[in-house]
Structures are given as C-alpha cells and as structure tokens.
Amino acid sequence: MRSLLFVPGDSERKLEKALGSESDVLIIDLEDSVSPDNKAASRQIAATFLKSGRARTRAQLYVRVNDLASGLTDKDLAGIMDARPDGIVLPKAEDGGDVAHLATALRVHEAENGIEDGRTRILPIITETAMGVLNASSYRGASERLSGLTWGAEDLSADIGALAARNEDGSYTPLFQFARSMTLLAAAAAGVPAIDTVFPNFSDTDAFERDCQLAARDGFVAKMAIHPRQIASINATFTPSADEIEKARTVVEAFAAAGNAGVVNVGGRMYDRPHLALAERVLARAGEASSR
C-alpha cells in the first residue's frame, strides 16, 4: 500500500469516480463523511459497490466502519461483510484490545458468509483520542489481521480541545508531532507499515508534496488521501526511486556474498545488519509497487 483514498460511502457518484483513480486502496467511508440519517443507506450502497466494483479495479477495497463506542460497528459489519471487503478501517481505536475485539467479530462474520478465516484485514486509526495516543504500544501481537497503523489529527483536536494541529508554517504543533511519532514507533514495534494521515487542503499542491516527502523521510511508507488528485503525488513519493532500488540491491548482494557477516564494505562505507533490513524493505516496497 502506498495510497489510500477515502470515498464517502453514501455517494454512488464518488464511488464510481474513485474507480478511475490509481489509488492502491479505496476506503469506503461509513463514518465521518456520512450523516447520521444516511448511515443505513450507506451500508447498502457500500455493499453494492464492493460487489460490483471489485472486477473493475486493482485497488484493495477497505471499509471504514463507525467506532466501537458509537454502537454502530456491528450494524456496519452486518451490512457489508457478505460483500467481502479486503479490510476494515477502525477509527478511534484506543488499544490493541479494540483490534482484538474487531478481529473476533470479523471471524464470526467470515464464518457466516463463507469467507476464509482471517481474510479480512484491520487498519486501526490509533491517535484520534488521548487514550489512543497513550496506548500506542499495545498493538504488537494484537492480531494477525493487522495490515498497518495510521493516525489522525482532526478527531484528536476535538478530543483534547486543541484549536489547531499545525503552526502557521504548516508544521505540526508539538502535541501532534508526538502523536505522529508514536504511530511510527508503534508500527515498527508491531512489524506493520506506518501510514500517514490525510492532508486536508488538497488545493495546496506544494504544501501537500512537502508533507508527503517529510512522511517518507521519517519512515511512513504510505499516505491516506481525501481527493483523487492527491494520488499521483502519493504514489510517486512512496515508490522507491531507481537510485534507492539500486543502492538497496547492492547492499543486499554484498551481505549475500559475505555470508553471515555482521558488517560489509560497500564503496568505502560500512553497512551493518540494520542497513540490510532497511534495504530489504526498500526492495519489498519496490516489488509491491511494480505489481500494481
């Protein structure tokens, strides 16, 4: 996954339009972009789209359900699981226990609908509440269904009463920098991809591209989007360049030639085992991107 595009689950027009994007994942949203009066209708529209759209896109199809505290999660799953979504995005996740709870519910729905056990993946948004940020380390081992960890700023602002998440220059304030960093650390500890949050002002192309580049620099391997026009920049940023691939291949080959060495010399520079792990990750990402 490099790009994940949110699409309102109650808009047939926007769902159809999203099929023409190059996003690696389409997230059919039943939560924030759907009004309370449209929740039931959005489940029906989402299920129909899942069934009809799968043959018309290479993207994975995820559904963002309503959070566990809303009392709507079970209704969401009941409405869409027979359409076999590839994954569920869990908003306002507060700890690994929430993921385990969802995993148990998914196992029941999979059994009821003849779906292979464990097929449906889970992507939690882990920083939308203060408790979620504080419990970021709890996702390690929470479920084999975990496909990544991501974060969000807007709901966290509301939860703690922050008036803004960013400074005037566009950088995050210290609190939101902390939430962002916790996501990176939590994903690394859990052994899953770290996925960056959305950039709301899709009309500011320059600022958006800087945001993508900073995310890639810091260790995120994918980014969520709110508009199709953001996808090209995301895919370009999070696809390893030819130079990165060549460098990574050289490091991997050097270690292979050296046998069980802890350190190798490549072009006069010493590389140790952490460099090997990073190089292998780059090649894995390159292989996934080329298969799209």
HELIX and SHEET records of a PDB file:
HELIX    1   1 GLU A   12  ALA A   18  1                                   7    
HELIX    2   2 PRO A   36  ASN A   38  5                                   3    
HELIX    3   3 LYS A   39  GLY A   53  1                                  15    
HELIX    4   4 ARG A   54  ARG A   56  5                                   3    
HELIX    5   5 LEU A   68  SER A   70  5                                   3    
HELIX    6   6 THR A   73  ILE A   80  1                                   8    
HELIX    7   7 MET A   81  ALA A   83  5                                   3    
HELIX    8   8 GLY A   96  GLU A  112  1                                  17    
HELIX    9   9 ALA A  130  LEU A  134  1                                   5    
HELIX   10  10 ALA A  136  TYR A  139  5                                   4    
HELIX   11  11 GLU A  154  ILE A  160  1                                   7    
HELIX   12  12 PRO A  174  ALA A  190  1                                  17    
HELIX   13  13 THR A  205  ASP A  218  1                                  14    
HELIX   14  14 PRO A  228  GLN A  230  5                                   3    
HELIX   15  15 ILE A  231  PHE A  238  1                                   8    
HELIX   16  16 ALA A  242  ALA A  258  1                                  17    
HELIX   17  17 ARG A  273  SER A  290  1                                  18    
SHEET    1   A 8 ARG A 121  PRO A 124  0                                        
SHEET    2   A 8 GLY A  87  LEU A  90  1                                        
SHEET    3   A 8 GLN A  60  ARG A  64  1                                        
SHEET    4   A 8 VAL A  25  ASP A  29  1                                        
SHEET    5   A 8 SER A   3  PRO A   8  1                                        
SHEET    6   A 8 ALA A 222  ALA A 225  1                                        
SHEET    7   A 8 ALA A 194  ASP A 196  1                                        
SHEET    8   A 8 LEU A 149  THR A 150  1                                        
SHEET    1   B 2 VAL A 263  VAL A 266  0                                        
SHEET    2   B 2 ARG A 269  ASP A 272 -1                                        
END                                                                             
